[in-house]
Amino acid sequence: MMVCMQDSEPGPCQGYFNRWYFESSKLMCLPFVFGGCRGNRNNFLTAEECNEACGVVRGKLLALYTLENNVISIGHS
């Protein structure tokens, strides 16, 4: 699911379309404004579509994170 690892990309056009993208650093779908052209595939019409497409990625990333002393680390200590 490399789509879900891409940054949000509003594109160069001047439209104003409310969309959703998966923010991999926060492990959640967030809203953004899409300009209407170009951009990338991390661009969903609804939060539900975003969660459906990227939920597997979220689960895999959560499995890699551990919380120790209020610090998130990746991998093993």
LODOTOR-787692 format. One record per residue: residue number from 1; x, y, z of N, C-alpha, C in turn. Coordinates in steps of 0.02 Angstrom, whole numbers, padded with zeros to 5 digits. Layout:
N
{rec NUM {X Y Z} {X Y Z} {X Y Z}};
...
//
This chain:
77
{rec 1 {00041 -00060 00000} {00000 00000 00000} {00043 00063 00000}};
{rec 2 {00085 00069 -00049} {00128 00128 -00054} {00088 00192 -00062}};
{rec 3 {00027 00188 -00089} {-00016 00246 -00096} {-00024 00280 -00028}};
{rec 4 {-00033 00241 00023} {-00046 00268 00090} {00015 00299 00122}};
{rec 5 {00074 00287 00094} {00135 00315 00121} {00154 00381 00087}};
{rec 6 {00118 00400 00034} {00132 00462 -00001} {00106 00522 00040}};
{rec 7 {00140 00579 00032} {00117 00641 00064} {00053 00664 00029}};
{rec 8 {00015 00707 00062} {-00043 00737 00027} {-00016 00782 -00028}};
{rec 9 {-00051 00783 -00083} {-00028 00823 -00141} {-00089 00860 -00169}};
{rec 10 {-00094 00926 -00155} {-00152 00964 -00178} {-00153 00975 -00254}};
{rec 11 {-00095 00969 -00287} {-00092 00981 -00359} {-00089 01055 -00375}};
{rec 12 {-00074 01072 -00438} {-00063 01142 -00457} {-00127 01181 -00474}};
{rec 13 {-00183 01147 -00483} {-00244 01182 -00503} {-00275 01220 -00445}};
{rec 14 {-00319 01266 -00461} {-00347 01312 -00412} {-00416 01294 -00386}};
{rec 15 {-00438 01232 -00398} {-00503 01211 -00372} {-00502 01204 -00297}};
{rec 16 {-00559 01189 -00268} {-00564 01180 -00195} {-00609 01121 -00181}};
{rec 17 {-00578 01063 -00174} {-00615 01001 -00163} {-00592 00970 -00097}};
{rec 18 {-00639 00961 -00051} {-00622 00929 00013} {-00610 00855 00001}};
{rec 19 {-00552 00831 00021} {-00532 00762 00013} {-00499 00737 00076}};
{rec 20 {-00481 00674 00076} {-00448 00641 00133} {-00385 00606 00110}};
{rec 21 {-00334 00605 00152} {-00272 00568 00138} {-00249 00533 00202}};
{rec 22 {-00209 00481 00194} {-00182 00445 00252} {-00116 00477 00271}};
{rec 23 {-00111 00501 00333} {-00050 00530 00360} {-00013 00476 00398}};
{rec 24 {00040 00449 00367} {00075 00392 00396} {00109 00408 00462}};
{rec 25 {00130 00470 00473} {00163 00486 00536} {00113 00488 00595}};
{rec 26 {00048 00497 00580} {-00003 00498 00632} {-00047 00436 00631}};
{rec 27 {-00036 00394 00580} {-00074 00332 00572} {-00149 00343 00568}};
{rec 28 {-00168 00396 00532} {-00239 00412 00526} {-00254 00451 00462}};
{rec 29 {-00316 00450 00443} {-00339 00488 00385} {-00356 00559 00407}};
{rec 30 {-00334 00607 00367} {-00345 00678 00382} {-00374 00713 00321}};
{rec 31 {-00411 00767 00332} {-00437 00805 00275} {-00384 00850 00244}};
{rec 32 {-00391 00863 00179} {-00350 00913 00145} {-00389 00940 00087}};
{rec 33 {-00365 00995 00057} {-00399 01025 00000} {-00361 01007 -00063}};
{rec 34 {-00396 00975 -00110} {-00369 00955 -00175} {-00387 01008 -00226}};
{rec 35 {-00338 01029 -00267} {-00349 01081 -00317} {-00386 01058 -00379}};
{rec 36 {-00392 00993 -00389} {-00431 00968 -00445} {-00393 00934 -00501}};
{rec 37 {-00326 00939 -00501} {-00287 00905 -00553} {-00221 00881 -00524}};
{rec 38 {-00193 00832 -00559} {-00130 00799 -00541} {-00135 00771 -00471}};
{rec 39 {-00090 00790 -00426} {-00090 00760 -00360} {-00064 00689 -00363}};
{rec 40 {-00084 00648 -00315} {-00064 00577 -00315} {-00124 00535 -00293}};
{rec 41 {-00113 00471 -00283} {-00169 00426 -00268} {-00188 00424 -00194}};
{rec 42 {-00150 00457 -00151} {-00169 00463 -00081} {-00219 00520 -00075}};
{rec 43 {-00277 00509 -00105} {-00328 00560 -00115} {-00396 00524 -00117}};
{rec 44 {-00434 00530 -00064} {-00497 00492 -00058} {-00555 00540 -00049}};
{rec 45 {-00613 00521 -00076} {-00673 00563 -00071} {-00700 00567 00000}};
{rec 46 {-00693 00513 00038} {-00720 00511 00106} {-00669 00482 00154}};
{rec 47 {-00679 00496 00218} {-00638 00466 00270} {-00645 00390 00270}};
{rec 48 {-00706 00367 00256} {-00719 00295 00254} {-00677 00261 00200}};
{rec 49 {-00675 00291 00140} {-00634 00263 00085} {-00561 00261 00105}};
{rec 50 {-00537 00314 00135} {-00467 00318 00157} {-00452 00264 00208}};
{rec 51 {-00494 00258 00258} {-00484 00207 00310} {-00487 00136 00281}};
{rec 52 {-00532 00126 00234} {-00538 00060 00203} {-00475 00043 00163}};
{rec 53 {-00449 00091 00126} {-00390 00080 00084} {-00326 00074 00125}};
{rec 54 {-00321 00113 00179} {-00258 00117 00216} {-00260 00085 00285}};
{rec 55 {-00315 00054 00303} {-00320 00022 00368} {-00269 -00034 00378}};
{rec 56 {-00254 -00071 00325} {-00204 -00125 00329} {-00135 -00095 00344}};
{rec 57 {-00119 -00039 00312} {-00055 -00005 00324} {-00052 00018 00396}};
{rec 58 {-00107 00047 00420} {-00109 00071 00489} {-00096 00013 00538}};
{rec 59 {-00127 -00044 00526} {-00117 -00101 00569} {-00045 -00126 00569}};
{rec 60 {-00014 -00127 00511} {00055 -00150 00506} {00103 -00101 00539}};
{rec 61 {00091 -00036 00531} {00134 00014 00562} {00126 00012 00638}};
{rec 62 {00065 00004 00662} {00054 00000 00734} {00091 -00059 00765}};
{rec 63 {00096 -00113 00728} {00131 -00172 00753} {00206 -00158 00761}};
{rec 64 {00233 -00110 00724} {00304 -00094 00728} {00320 -00045 00784}};
{rec 65 {00271 -00006 00806} {00283 00045 00856} {00276 00017 00926}};
{rec 66 {00320 00040 00971} {00313 00023 01042} {00315 00088 01081}};
{rec 67 {00280 00089 01136} {00278 00149 01177} {00315 00134 01242}};
{rec 68 {00371 00168 01252} {00411 00159 01312} {00428 00228 01340}};
{rec 69 {00412 00240 01402} {00426 00304 01435} {00401 00363 01394}};
{rec 70 {00342 00357 01367} {00310 00410 01327} {00349 00428 01264}};
{rec 71 {00391 00383 01240} {00428 00393 01178} {00411 00336 01130}};
{rec 72 {00393 00353 01070} {00379 00302 01020} {00443 00284 00985}};
{rec 73 {00460 00219 00984} {00519 00196 00949} {00498 00142 00899}};
{rec 74 {00538 00135 00847} {00523 00085 00796} {00572 00028 00804}};
{rec 75 {00547 -00034 00800} {00591 -00092 00804} {00598 -00117 00876}};
{rec 76 {00654 -00150 00888} {00666 -00180 00954} {00716 -00138 00993}};
{rec 77 {00712 -00143 01060} {00759 -00106 01102} {00823 -00144 01111}};
//
